[in-house]
Amino acid sequence: MKQLIFLILLLACTRVFSYPHFVGYGYTSCVTCHYNPFGNGPLNDYGRALSATAISARWFKEEYVSEDEIANKSGFFYNQPENSWFRPSFDYRGLLIKKDFGRDNQSTAYIDMMADLNLVMKFFSDRLIFSGSIGYIPTPKALENSTDDEEVINYISREAYVGIRPFASIGLYAGLMDKVYGVRIPEHVAYSRSITNLSHNDQSVGVQIHYVKNMFEIGLNSFIGNTVQDESLRQQGNSAKIDYLISNKGSVGVSVLKSKSEFLDIYMNAFHFKTSVGKGTSVLGEFGEVKKTAVQKSEIDTTSYALAQANVNLDRGIFLINTVEYLKETSNDFRFRFGPGLQVFPAQRVEFRFDLYNTRTFSEDFATKDTIDFLTQLHLWF
């Protein structure tokens, strides 16, 4: 059980407003709202104003308060930015998980998943940026009473990079960042994130090129692994992502990634899409394959995965999320996971998330019962 909680901790964390389903508002590219053009990390000024005036509900605002006033107070701790170059932000997320929900053996735990401080310095109208973060990682439950907990590092940096955009259509970024691949949905427990090793703490040092113009958005990434890892374990390689933009209605694209370490070679590819089906409502998906080859044994494990997710805007600040996932590993066994979720932004900087996951495994050799997990998240950012 303790290992499961730690796994959920690693996989369920999300970053500030890294939500591709906002394509439902007509934004096909993450560069519109994020300093990182591929999403994740802190919002730029426009993204903060958008989250305050279009995404978040205004349940606690008087009618006479205009949207412009709300947007002007979308800066750090409800303030209007006092300068043009310095942008701090703070992000907290807590998780309440009920394992085996509704059963006699149900268990409950609350986890402080993340507490990140991010600093952005930007110059020349955002054409030159420096972004860095430091975050808290709680000691895994399995190690709390262990003599090994002295070796546990409770702080981590998930991004530290410099970016330059000489033109609006092209940018060059270098440092510690998420790899370029697939659709960056916030559910890191999803197979499309965990199977591909692109989860919450899987950043890598490298160089990225971002190009967006007319109907195409292209990302190229060359990386050398995370320097906090043992050198023999670092995955070094390249990835690419190409999206064809369908006006402001969405995009279709492909991604490829090839990397290796002393022990493991990885090759994966995916087809992905996201599209708007009404104001604030969208459908997105990713279908891919991952091949992992153990270098010393030359054994190849092939995993196929699929994700389909519908996000329905019920009202300003309220989204119904329906997710269906598929996973098939080298054996004949395969797995389905599905369930509804509710995402609520009652006010700017406040998010509640409720998810019910039903997982079903199909096997020729054994029968298993469905597992049902209920997750509640509190997200605060400033």
Secondary structure as the mmCIF struct_conf table of DSSP 4:
data_model
#
loop_
_struct_conf.conf_type_id
_struct_conf.id
_struct_conf.beg_label_comp_id
_struct_conf.beg_label_asym_id
_struct_conf.beg_label_seq_id
_struct_conf.end_label_comp_id
_struct_conf.end_label_asym_id
_struct_conf.end_label_seq_id
HELX_RH_AL_P HELX_RH_AL_P1 LYS A 2 ALA A 12
TURN_TY1_P TURN_TY1_P1 VAL A 16 PHE A 17
HELX_RH_3T_P HELX_RH_3T_P1 PRO A 20 TYR A 25
TURN_TY1_P TURN_TY1_P2 GLY A 26 GLY A 26
HELX_RH_3T_P HELX_RH_3T_P2 CYS A 30 THR A 32
TURN_TY1_P TURN_TY1_P3 CYS A 33 CYS A 33
STRN STRN1 HIS A 34 HIS A 34
BEND BEND1 TYR A 35 ASN A 36
TURN_TY1_P TURN_TY1_P4 PRO A 37 PHE A 38
BEND BEND2 GLY A 39 GLY A 39
BEND BEND3 GLY A 41 GLY A 41
STRN STRN2 LEU A 43 LEU A 43
HELX_RH_AL_P HELX_RH_AL_P2 ASP A 45 LEU A 50
HELX_RH_PI_P HELX_RH_PI_P1 SER A 51 ILE A 55
BEND BEND4 SER A 56 SER A 56
TURN_TY1_P TURN_TY1_P5 TRP A 59 PHE A 60
BEND BEND5 LYS A 61 LYS A 61
TURN_TY1_P TURN_TY1_P6 GLU A 63 TYR A 64
BEND BEND6 VAL A 65 VAL A 65
HELX_RH_AL_P HELX_RH_AL_P3 GLU A 67 ASN A 72
TURN_TY1_P TURN_TY1_P7 LYS A 73 LYS A 73
BEND BEND7 GLY A 75 GLY A 75
HELX_RH_3T_P HELX_RH_3T_P3 PHE A 76 TYR A 78
BEND BEND8 GLU A 82 TRP A 85
STRN STRN3 PHE A 86 LYS A 99
TURN_TY1_P TURN_TY1_P8 ASP A 100 GLY A 102
BEND BEND9 ARG A 103 ARG A 103
TURN_TY1_P TURN_TY1_P9 ASP A 104 ASN A 105
STRN STRN4 SER A 107 PHE A 123
TURN_TY1_P TURN_TY1_P10 PHE A 124 ARG A 127
STRN STRN5 LEU A 128 TYR A 136
HELX_LH_PP_P HELX_LH_PP_P1 PRO A 138 PRO A 140
HELX_RH_3T_P HELX_RH_3T_P4 LYS A 141 LEU A 143
TURN_TY1_P TURN_TY1_P11 GLU A 144 ASN A 145
BEND BEND10 SER A 146 SER A 146
HELX_RH_3T_P HELX_RH_3T_P5 THR A 147 GLU A 151
STRN STRN6 TYR A 155 ILE A 156
BEND BEND11 ARG A 158 ARG A 158
STRN STRN7 ALA A 160 PHE A 167
TURN_TY1_P TURN_TY1_P12 ALA A 168 SER A 169
STRN STRN8 ILE A 170 MET A 177
BEND BEND12 GLY A 182 GLY A 182
BEND BEND13 PRO A 186 PRO A 186
TURN_TY1_P TURN_TY1_P13 HIS A 188 VAL A 189
BEND BEND14 ALA A 190 ALA A 190
HELX_RH_AL_P HELX_RH_AL_P4 TYR A 191 SER A 194
TURN_TY1_P TURN_TY1_P14 ILE A 195 ASN A 197
BEND BEND15 SER A 199 SER A 199
TURN_TY1_P TURN_TY1_P15 HIS A 200 ASN A 201
STRN STRN9 SER A 204 LYS A 213
TURN_TY1_P TURN_TY1_P16 ASN A 214 MET A 215
STRN STRN10 PHE A 216 PHE A 223
TURN_TY1_P TURN_TY1_P17 THR A 227 VAL A 228
BEND BEND16 GLN A 229 GLN A 229
HELX_RH_3T_P HELX_RH_3T_P6 GLU A 231 LEU A 233
STRN STRN11 GLN A 236 ILE A 246
TURN_TY1_P TURN_TY1_P18 SER A 247 LYS A 249
STRN STRN12 GLY A 250 LYS A 260
BEND BEND17 GLU A 262 PHE A 263
STRN STRN13 LEU A 264 GLY A 278
TURN_TY1_P TURN_TY1_P19 LYS A 279 GLY A 280
STRN STRN14 THR A 281 ALA A 294
TURN_TY1_P TURN_TY1_P20 VAL A 295 SER A 298
STRN STRN15 GLU A 299 ASP A 315
TURN_TY1_P TURN_TY1_P21 ARG A 316 GLY A 317
STRN STRN16 ILE A 318 LYS A 328
BEND BEND18 THR A 330 ASN A 332
STRN STRN17 PHE A 334 ALA A 347
TURN_TY1_P TURN_TY1_P22 GLN A 348 ARG A 349
STRN STRN18 VAL A 350 PHE A 362
BEND BEND19 GLU A 364 ASP A 365
STRN STRN19 THR A 371 TRP A 381
#
